[in-house]
Amino acid sequence: MNRVERPVIIELGAGLQIPSIRHIGENQGHPLIRINPTHFQLRDEGGGVSIALGAKAALTAIAKELKLTQWNKS
């Protein structure tokens, strides 16, 4: 696998029933995007972004924003 210069963790739908998944994302030392319609809160607000939507809606909105900002254009 190639090394990523600026990794970001995207966590989709990890709820409170299995907290180990949430802890893994929070303890990687990289920005975290937590997507969950009900349990979206981050333990450390400065460590990432929380989105109170379902996975499909949130990823669609992110993709739309990336296109609007021409994120992948050189």
N, C-alpha and C positions, 0 to 999 in steps of 0.2 A: 504494500500500500504506500502511496506517496505521502510525504509529510505535508500537512496543511499549515499554511503560514499563520492564519488567524481562525482557529476552530471555534465553532459555536455549537452548543448542544440544543437540540430541539426535542422537547419532551411532549409527547402527544397522549393526553388522557390519563396520565398517571394519577390515580386518586389517593385516598387516604387509607384504603384497605391494605395495601402492600407498600408501606412507607420506604422500604429499601430501595425501590426504583427512584423515588423522589430524592433520597439521600445521595444516590450515585450521581445524579445530575447536578446536585448542589455542591458536591465535593470534588469536582473535576478541575476547578481552577480556571474555567473558561466561562464566557457569558452563556446564560441559560435563557431560552425562550420556552416558557411553560404554557402549554395550550390545554385548557380544561374548562368546560362550561360552568362547573360548580366549585371546584377546588383549585383555583388558579393562583392563589397567593404564594409569593416567594418568601422564604425564611429571611433572606437578605435582599432588600429592595434594590440595593446598588449592584447586585450580581447578575441582573438580567431584566427581562421583560415578561410580564404575565399577560395572557390574553384570555378573556372570559368568553370563549367561543368553542364550538366543536371543532375537531381537527380539520375537516374538509373546508368549512367556512373560513377558518383562520388561515390555512395554507393558500386558499384562493385569494384572500385579501392581501396576503404577503406578496404573492406572485403579481397581483395587479399593481401594487405599490412599486415593486422592482421594475416593472415595465414602464410605469409613469416616470420614474426617476432615471430611466435608461441605465440602470445599474450595470448591466453587462456590456455596455458600449465602450469602445476604446476611444 
